[in-house]
Every structure is written in C-alpha cells, then in structure tokens.
Amino acid sequence: ILEYSIYDALEADFSKVVIIVNRLIPQSYIDRLNTISGKAGFELHWVYQENESFLPVNADFSQRQKPWGTGHAVLCAKNTIQEPFVMINADDFYGKEAYQLAAEEIDVHISGSQFGMAAYPVESTLSGNGNVARGICTLDAENYLVKIEEQTSIRKEENLIMYTEKGKNIEIASDTLVSMNFFIFNPDIFNALEMYFNDFIKSDPEPSQEFYVPSAVQRMIDEKKAKVLVKTSPSKWMGVTYADDKSSIKDFLASEIKNNRYPEDL
C-alpha cells in the first residue's frame, strides 16, 4: 500500500519521500525502495523513531518498550523536512486525487500557521469485518477544523452508522467527515510537537500511553496557534483494520489496474 501512496504522490508532483520506521524494518525492504527511488529519481529519506529521540534532558524512560506514538514519529523527522509536507499512515490507501488536492492546497493555502487535511465520509471508511476507530470532525462555517473526536466503536447496523459512547448508541450521518491521518503541514508543526511532547513526558505517562498527531493538532487549534482547512477527499479510502480486509483491498487494486488507473507493475 505504501508503494501505491508513493506512486500517487509522485504523480501529483511531490518529489521527496520521508519514511519513518523502527529498527525492525528489514534491510531488504530498505534496499528495495532505495533502488526504486534511484530509478524513479525521487529523494528518499529513512528516519528511525528511537524512543530516546527528543526526550527532555534528565528524562529516564530506558525501560519503555512501546513507541511514543504518531506525534513523536513525525517529530523525529524534524531535521529532515524543511518544506510543507503531507503526513500519511503507511498502511492506508488514500487515492491519487487526495495527493492532487494536497498539492493544490500547498500551492494556495499552506503557509505559516495554516494547515490542511483531507477528510473522508465515514461511510466510505467502514469495515465489513468489525468496528473501526475514526476521528469524527466538527467544522465551522468556513470548513476549518474545530474538533476531532476519536470514537473506537463505529460500525454499520443495517442501514445505520452507529457508535457507542458511555453505554449509549449514537447514530451519525453517512456523510460525516472523519480524519484518516492525512494532514498537510508546514514545518511550523515541529516546534509545537516538540513542546507538546515535552509536556507529555512531564505528565509522567503510563507505559501504554502515546502522543498522537491529532491530539497535538487539537491543542494547537484550541490555543489559536493553527487553523486547519478541511477538504473532502474525492478519492476512495482503503485500509486493513482486520485480516479479512486484505482481500477487499487486493480486489480493489486489481480493478484499479484493470481500469488503467495504475500499471500492473508500479
């Protein structure tokens, strides 16, 4: 899926790819993508998310095994990214139009404290194999993000889309926009991430707690440090939440190849 994302980004005139990984990534895969980048002529950087990276002085979390989360992962790329950029999940398929939309936003809207996000109608992000977790977006009249509210039990029941909160089932409209972690940032985000990560560490987090990008974005909005313009993605989103979702995305990509949207060999 990651390679389809890279292909779509290159088609939209992006030319630099930064992949944030842990030390368990096989060297054979790194070599594979390095070879591809050499042939295709795009800039490729590998950034390791180390647990000790960006820890405040005197902070001792040497026993911590779990990574610090997506906010820390992006922060680890601070010294590699100096230009506006798109942040994605490597295991999500966002569709080529989402990258085209992002490229247009970078040209027109992304500067200073102005960020962007491609959001998807919740109905198009469900799994037929169980509940999904999604960030439900609340927007103002000008389509700027007011709030992202994470719900972990979103599912379809007959013709309704529901989630459960405090024991109560709540219906949501099928066209409700949700965040799938497709953000368009300026490098300004890094200073905020570093400051908020320091605050997170000072709060003495539990071993399982993580520092997430949406939480950092929400804090920036609340503190009037950023505005996030939300655009509805015209693309189809696909992902693998459950093992049985894999066949669905394979069938989808096969149909995209058949319709000449992608070459058989990327």
Disulfide bonds with the S-S distance in Angstrom:
none
